[in-house]
């Protein structure tokens, strides 16, 4: 829901928050109505080729050809099972969109800052944002110091954007749900929650029924052609047999056998297995395929249009070279992990150490090691600052010890443009 009222400095009271929560609902992306299993199976069986196979099963049973009926039935069962399993798995992955919302948030209530579940945020709440936070709902900034937001998940832009309470251009004083605070601090008044937030509107776009893919249209056309041709041949053979004074029962069995022989029983299974292999390969590259025919859609793309090169980057930065008045240095290693080192091209080692010390101290980023021991290190904060912090670590500097030795007493944020992320 949406409000545009100015919240007082003390924020909402607990009573007001409870009333607004019951009025507007929880700050959650409403889950789409879960499709029952029988509906998924029915959708798979409505495929034109599967319909032809079902008709073939009925015909083989009518003529007493039970082995063929069993084989065709197994093909239908396998084809339907693979399709249903893929849809269920993909739906579970897409449901993870709701988990992009912050699990907890800091709000000002009754004049005191406290931590509450993000689902209990209501319009009018005063939210405190700091570096590394995920914005829990759409909000209007009332205070901001050096605030830099990563909005790539909403806009596709790799560059972070600066936001301020003073505004300027339309939207400059807004923070949207699901975006990440890379740098700075802010207080903001929540304006939209749940389905009315930016994250909720994206989730709603995932629900319309998708259009058939080119492969589905071609297979549907093939199924119709096969059905018409099989029925036409059956009628023709039956009529010709009667004209030659053949027994009607015998000609009926012959016509039905011809119709069954004309049905390509293995085609649906081959198509489904090929698409399943494609979906598996895409999953290995962290791409979620909601419906198997979508794999084929990629093969039908003839033109790929992007707005600019920056959209295709990974949003990560890395320091490769260092310059001082009397020396240069080369930094090796990729990512934010400690792997790599610094090789000097001169003798001014003290200057390089001083440069890295300044880069580590004038820094609001943090580095998080992999949780399971394997995997990449994660950057919390501005990618450029995280890259500088990584370089300082490769130079043998201990950031926590530096921070304790040279305690920060004040800061004067300076708005700057961020260089495009490499990689």
C-alpha positions as CSV (number, residue, x, y, z in Angstrom):
1,X,0.0,0.0,0.0
2,X,1.1,3.6,-0.5
3,X,1.2,6.7,1.7
4,X,2.7,10.1,1.2
5,X,2.5,11.5,4.7
6,X,5.6,13.0,6.5
7,X,6.5,10.9,9.5
8,X,7.7,12.7,12.7
9,X,11.2,12.3,14.0
10,X,10.0,9.9,16.6
11,X,8.5,7.7,14.0
12,X,5.3,5.7,14.5
13,X,4.1,4.4,17.8
14,X,3.7,0.7,18.3
15,X,0.0,1.1,18.3
16,X,0.0,3.0,15.0
17,X,2.3,0.4,13.4
18,X,0.0,-2.4,14.5
19,X,-3.0,-0.6,13.1
20,X,-1.3,0.1,9.7
21,X,-0.1,-3.5,9.6
22,X,-3.6,-4.8,9.9
23,X,-4.9,-2.2,7.4
24,X,-2.2,-2.6,4.6
25,X,-1.0,-6.2,5.2
26,X,2.5,-7.6,5.6
27,X,5.4,-6.2,3.6
28,X,5.7,-9.3,1.5
29,X,5.5,-10.1,-2.2
30,X,2.3,-12.1,-2.4
31,X,2.9,-15.6,-3.7
32,X,1.1,-16.5,-6.8
33,X,-1.7,-19.1,-6.5
34,X,0.0,-22.5,-6.4
35,X,-1.0,-24.6,-9.4
36,X,-2.2,-28.0,-8.3
37,X,-0.4,-31.1,-9.6
38,X,-3.4,-32.3,-11.6
39,X,-3.6,-28.9,-13.4
40,X,0.1,-29.2,-14.3
41,X,-0.4,-32.7,-15.7
42,X,-3.5,-31.6,-17.6
43,X,-1.5,-28.8,-19.2
44,X,1.1,-31.2,-20.3
45,X,-1.5,-33.6,-21.8
46,X,-3.1,-30.7,-23.8
47,X,-0.1,-30.6,-26.0
48,X,-1.3,-31.5,-29.6
49,X,1.3,-34.2,-30.1
50,X,0.4,-35.8,-26.7
51,X,-3.2,-35.6,-27.7
52,X,-2.4,-37.6,-30.9
53,X,-0.5,-40.2,-28.7
54,X,-3.5,-40.5,-26.4
55,X,-5.7,-41.1,-29.4
56,X,-3.2,-43.8,-30.5
57,X,-3.4,-45.5,-27.1
58,X,-7.2,-45.6,-27.5
59,X,-7.0,-47.1,-31.0
60,X,-4.4,-49.7,-30.0
61,X,-6.6,-50.8,-27.1
62,X,-9.6,-51.0,-29.5
63,X,-7.8,-53.4,-31.8
64,X,-6.3,-55.4,-28.9
65,X,-2.6,-54.4,-29.5
66,X,-1.7,-54.1,-25.8
67,X,2.1,-54.1,-26.1
68,X,2.0,-51.0,-28.4
69,X,-0.5,-49.4,-26.0
70,X,1.8,-49.9,-23.1
71,X,4.8,-48.5,-25.0
72,X,2.9,-45.4,-26.1
73,X,1.6,-44.9,-22.5
74,X,5.1,-45.1,-21.1
75,X,6.2,-42.4,-23.6
76,X,3.4,-40.2,-22.4
77,X,4.1,-40.7,-18.7
78,X,7.8,-40.0,-19.2
79,X,7.2,-36.9,-21.2
80,X,4.6,-35.5,-18.8
81,X,6.8,-36.3,-15.7
82,X,9.8,-34.5,-17.1
83,X,7.8,-31.4,-17.9
84,X,6.0,-31.3,-14.5
85,X,9.2,-31.9,-12.5
86,X,10.9,-29.0,-14.4
87,X,8.0,-26.6,-13.8
88,X,7.9,-27.5,-10.0
89,X,11.7,-27.0,-9.6
90,X,11.6,-23.7,-11.6
91,X,8.7,-22.4,-9.5
92,X,10.7,-23.1,-6.3
93,X,13.6,-21.1,-7.7
94,X,11.4,-18.2,-8.8
95,X,9.8,-18.1,-5.4
96,X,13.3,-17.1,-4.0
97,X,12.5,-13.6,-5.4
98,X,10.6,-12.9,-2.2
99,X,13.7,-13.6,-0.2
100,X,15.5,-10.7,-1.8
101,X,13.7,-8.5,0.7
102,X,15.7,-7.8,3.8
103,X,14.7,-10.3,6.6
104,X,15.1,-7.5,9.2
105,X,15.1,-3.8,9.2
106,X,15.9,-1.0,11.6
107,X,13.0,1.4,12.2
108,X,12.3,4.3,14.6
109,X,9.3,3.6,16.7
110,X,8.2,5.4,19.9
111,X,11.3,7.5,19.4
112,X,13.7,4.6,19.7
113,X,15.5,2.8,16.9
114,X,14.8,-1.0,17.0
115,X,15.1,-4.0,14.7
116,X,11.9,-5.6,13.4
117,X,11.1,-8.2,10.8
118,X,11.0,-6.6,7.3
119,X,7.6,-8.1,6.8
120,X,6.2,-5.9,9.6
121,X,7.3,-2.6,8.0
122,X,4.3,-0.4,7.3
123,X,3.8,2.8,5.3
124,X,4.9,5.7,7.5
125,X,7.7,3.9,9.2
126,X,11.0,5.7,9.6
127,X,13.7,3.3,8.4
128,X,17.4,3.6,9.2
129,X,19.7,2.5,6.3
130,X,23.5,1.9,6.5
131,X,26.1,0.3,4.3
132,X,25.3,-3.2,3.3
133,X,21.5,-3.0,4.1
134,X,18.9,-4.1,1.7
135,X,16.1,-1.5,1.4
136,X,13.1,-3.2,2.9
137,X,10.4,-1.1,1.1
138,X,10.0,1.9,-1.2
139,X,10.8,5.0,0.8
140,X,11.4,8.8,0.6
141,X,14.7,10.0,2.1
142,X,14.6,12.5,4.9
143,X,18.3,12.4,5.8
144,X,21.2,11.1,3.7
145,X,25.0,11.3,3.9
146,X,27.0,10.0,1.0
147,X,24.2,7.5,0.1
148,X,25.1,5.2,-2.8
149,X,22.6,2.6,-3.9
150,X,23.0,-0.5,-6.2
151,X,19.8,-0.6,-8.3
152,X,21.1,-3.2,-10.8
153,X,18.4,-5.7,-9.8
154,X,15.7,-3.3,-10.8
155,X,17.1,-1.3,-13.7
156,X,19.9,-3.6,-15.1
157,X,22.4,-0.7,-14.7
158,X,25.8,-1.8,-13.4
159,X,26.7,1.6,-12.0
160,X,25.5,2.5,-8.5
161,X,23.5,5.7,-8.2
162,X,23.7,8.6,-5.7
163,X,20.6,9.5,-3.7
164,X,20.1,12.5,-1.4
165,X,17.3,13.9,0.8
166,X,17.4,17.2,-1.1
167,X,16.4,15.5,-4.3
168,X,17.1,17.4,-7.5
169,X,16.0,15.3,-10.5
170,X,12.8,13.4,-10.0
171,X,13.4,10.2,-8.0
172,X,16.7,11.3,-6.5
173,X,15.2,11.3,-3.0
174,X,13.7,7.8,-3.4
175,X,15.0,4.4,-2.3
176,X,13.3,1.4,-3.8
177,X,12.7,-2.0,-2.2
178,X,15.3,-4.6,-2.9
179,X,18.1,-2.2,-3.7
180,X,21.4,-2.4,-1.7
181,X,23.1,0.4,0.2
182,X,26.7,0.4,-1.0
183,X,27.9,3.5,0.9
184,X,26.6,6.1,3.3
185,X,23.7,6.3,5.8
186,X,20.2,7.6,5.6
187,X,16.8,7.9,7.3
188,X,13.8,7.3,5.1
189,X,10.0,7.3,5.4
190,X,8.3,4.2,3.9
191,X,5.8,5.0,1.2
192,X,5.0,1.7,-0.4
193,X,5.1,-1.9,0.9
194,X,4.3,-5.4,-0.4
195,X,2.8,-5.6,-3.9
196,X,2.9,-1.8,-4.3
197,X,6.7,-1.7,-3.9
198,X,9.1,-1.9,-6.8
199,X,9.9,-5.5,-5.9
200,X,6.2,-6.4,-5.8
201,X,5.6,-4.9,-9.2
202,X,8.4,-7.0,-10.7
203,X,7.0,-10.2,-9.1
204,X,3.6,-9.4,-10.6
205,X,5.1,-9.2,-14.1
206,X,6.1,-12.9,-13.8
207,X,2.5,-14.1,-13.5
208,X,0.9,-13.6,-16.9
209,X,0.5,-16.7,-19.0
210,X,3.4,-16.9,-21.4
211,X,2.9,-17.0,-25.1
212,X,3.7,-20.2,-27.0
213,X,7.3,-20.5,-28.2
214,X,8.2,-21.0,-31.9
215,X,8.9,-24.7,-31.2
216,X,5.5,-25.1,-29.5
217,X,3.7,-23.5,-32.4
218,X,5.6,-25.7,-34.9
219,X,4.9,-28.9,-32.9
220,X,1.2,-28.0,-32.6
221,X,1.0,-27.5,-36.3
222,X,2.8,-30.9,-36.9
223,X,0.3,-32.6,-34.5
224,X,-2.7,-31.2,-36.3
225,X,-1.2,-32.2,-39.7
226,X,-0.5,-35.7,-38.4
227,X,-4.0,-36.1,-37.0
228,X,-5.7,-34.9,-40.3
229,X,-3.4,-37.0,-42.5
230,X,-3.9,-40.1,-40.3
231,X,-7.7,-39.8,-40.2
232,X,-7.8,-39.1,-43.9
233,X,-5.7,-42.2,-44.7
234,X,-7.8,-44.3,-42.4
235,X,-11.0,-43.3,-44.1
236,X,-9.4,-43.8,-47.5
237,X,-8.2,-47.3,-46.8
238,X,-11.5,-48.2,-45.2
239,X,-13.5,-47.0,-48.1
240,X,-11.2,-48.7,-50.7
241,X,-11.4,-51.9,-48.8
242,X,-15.2,-51.8,-48.8
243,X,-15.2,-51.1,-52.5
244,X,-13.1,-54.3,-53.0
245,X,-15.7,-56.2,-51.0
246,X,-13.4,-56.7,-48.0
247,X,-15.1,-57.5,-44.6
248,X,-15.9,-54.2,-42.7
249,X,-14.4,-55.5,-39.4
250,X,-11.1,-56.4,-41.0
251,X,-10.8,-53.1,-42.9
252,X,-11.6,-51.2,-39.6
253,X,-8.7,-53.0,-37.9
254,X,-6.4,-52.3,-40.8
255,X,-7.4,-48.6,-40.9
256,X,-6.8,-48.2,-37.2
257,X,-3.4,-50.0,-37.4
258,X,-2.4,-47.6,-40.2
259,X,-3.3,-44.6,-38.0
260,X,-1.3,-45.9,-35.1
261,X,1.7,-46.5,-37.4
262,X,1.5,-42.9,-38.7
263,X,2.0,-41.5,-35.2
264,X,5.6,-40.7,-34.2
265,X,5.5,-42.0,-30.6
266,X,9.1,-41.1,-29.9
267,X,9.0,-37.5,-31.1
268,X,7.5,-35.9,-27.9
269,X,10.0,-37.9,-25.7
270,X,13.0,-36.9,-27.9
271,X,11.9,-33.2,-27.8
272,X,11.3,-33.2,-24.1
273,X,14.6,-34.9,-23.3
274,X,16.5,-32.5,-25.5
275,X,14.9,-29.5,-23.8
276,X,15.6,-31.0,-20.4
277,X,19.3,-31.4,-21.2
278,X,19.3,-27.7,-22.3
279,X,17.7,-26.6,-19.1
280,X,20.2,-28.6,-17.1
281,X,23.1,-26.9,-18.9
282,X,21.5,-23.5,-18.3
283,X,21.0,-24.3,-14.6
284,X,24.8,-25.0,-14.4
285,X,25.3,-21.4,-15.5
286,X,22.8,-20.1,-12.9
287,X,19.9,-19.5,-15.3
288,X,16.4,-20.6,-14.2
289,X,14.2,-22.1,-16.9
290,X,10.6,-22.0,-15.7
291,X,9.2,-24.0,-18.7
292,X,11.1,-26.4,-20.9
293,X,10.1,-24.8,-24.2
294,X,11.8,-21.6,-23.1
295,X,15.1,-23.3,-23.8
296,X,14.3,-23.4,-27.5
297,X,13.3,-19.7,-27.5
298,X,17.0,-18.8,-27.1
299,X,17.8,-20.7,-30.2
300,X,15.2,-18.6,-32.1
301,X,16.8,-15.3,-31.2
302,X,18.3,-13.5,-34.2
303,X,19.0,-10.0,-32.7
304,X,20.2,-9.2,-29.2
305,X,19.7,-5.5,-28.3
306,X,21.3,-3.9,-25.2
307,X,21.3,-0.3,-24.1
308,X,25.0,0.0,-23.4
309,X,28.1,-2.0,-22.5
310,X,27.8,-1.3,-18.8
311,X,24.7,-3.4,-18.6
312,X,26.7,-6.6,-19.5
313,X,29.3,-6.3,-16.8
314,X,29.4,-8.2,-13.5
315,X,29.5,-5.2,-11.3
316,X,32.9,-6.1,-9.8
317,X,36.1,-4.0,-9.6
318,X,39.7,-5.0,-9.3
319,X,42.9,-3.0,-8.8
320,X,45.6,-3.9,-11.3
321,X,48.1,-1.1,-11.2
322,X,49.4,1.3,-8.5
323,X,51.2,4.6,-9.1
324,X,53.2,6.7,-6.7
325,X,55.6,9.7,-7.5
326,X,58.6,7.4,-7.6
327,X,57.3,3.9,-8.2
328,X,54.7,1.7,-9.8
329,X,53.3,-1.7,-8.8
330,X,51.4,-4.5,-10.4
331,X,48.6,-6.2,-8.5
332,X,47.8,-9.8,-9.4
333,X,44.7,-11.9,-8.7
334,X,41.0,-11.6,-9.5
335,X,38.0,-11.0,-7.4
336,X,37.8,-9.9,-3.8
337,X,39.7,-12.8,-2.3
338,X,43.3,-12.6,-0.9
339,X,44.8,-14.7,-3.7
340,X,47.4,-12.7,-5.5
341,X,50.1,-10.2,-4.6
342,X,51.9,-7.0,-5.4
343,X,55.1,-6.8,-7.4
344,X,57.0,-3.5,-7.4
345,X,58.4,-1.9,-10.5
346,X,60.6,0.4,-8.4
347,X,62.2,0.7,-5.0
348,X,59.7,3.1,-3.2
349,X,58.0,0.4,-1.1
350,X,57.1,2.9,1.6
351,X,55.2,5.0,-0.9
352,X,53.1,2.0,-2.0
353,X,52.4,1.1,1.6
354,X,51.3,4.6,2.4
355,X,49.0,4.7,-0.7
356,X,47.4,1.4,0.3
357,X,47.1,2.5,3.9
358,X,45.2,5.7,2.8
359,X,43.0,3.6,0.5
360,X,42.1,1.2,3.4
361,X,41.4,3.9,5.9
362,X,39.3,6.1,3.6
363,X,37.0,3.2,3.0
364,X,33.5,2.1,4.1
365,X,33.5,-1.3,2.4
366,X,34.0,-4.7,3.9
367,X,35.0,-8.1,2.6
368,X,33.2,-11.3,3.6
369,X,34.9,-14.7,3.2
370,X,33.0,-17.6,1.7
371,X,30.8,-19.3,4.3
372,X,31.5,-22.9,3.3
373,X,35.3,-22.5,2.8
374,X,34.9,-22.7,-1.0
375,X,33.5,-20.0,-3.3
376,X,34.2,-16.4,-4.0
377,X,34.7,-13.6,-1.4
378,X,31.8,-11.1,-1.3
379,X,32.1,-7.3,-1.2
380,X,29.9,-5.3,1.1
381,X,29.7,-1.7,0.0
382,X,31.0,0.2,-3.0
383,X,32.8,-2.1,-5.5
384,X,35.6,0.4,-6.0
385,X,36.3,0.7,-2.2
386,X,36.1,-3.1,-1.9
387,X,38.7,-3.4,-4.7
388,X,41.0,-1.0,-2.9
389,X,40.5,-2.9,0.4
390,X,41.5,-6.1,-1.4
391,X,44.6,-4.5,-2.8
392,X,45.6,-3.3,0.7
393,X,45.2,-6.9,2.0
394,X,47.4,-8.2,-0.8
395,X,50.0,-5.6,0.3
396,X,50.1,-7.1,3.7
397,X,48.0,-4.6,5.5
398,X,45.6,-5.6,8.3
399,X,42.5,-3.5,7.8
400,X,40.9,-4.1,11.3
401,X,44.2,-3.3,13.0
402,X,44.6,-0.1,10.9
403,X,41.1,1.0,11.8
404,X,41.8,0.5,15.5
405,X,45.1,2.3,15.3
406,X,43.7,5.3,13.2
407,X,40.2,5.7,14.6
408,X,37.9,7.7,12.4
409,X,36.7,10.9,14.2
410,X,34.7,12.6,11.4
411,X,33.9,12.3,7.7
412,X,33.0,14.7,5.0
413,X,31.2,12.7,2.2
414,X,32.0,13.9,-1.3
415,X,29.7,12.9,-4.2
416,X,31.6,11.4,-7.0
417,X,30.9,9.5,-10.2
418,X,31.7,5.9,-10.1
419,X,33.8,4.3,-12.8
420,X,32.2,1.5,-14.9
421,X,32.7,-1.8,-13.3
422,X,35.1,-4.1,-15.1
423,X,34.5,-7.8,-15.8
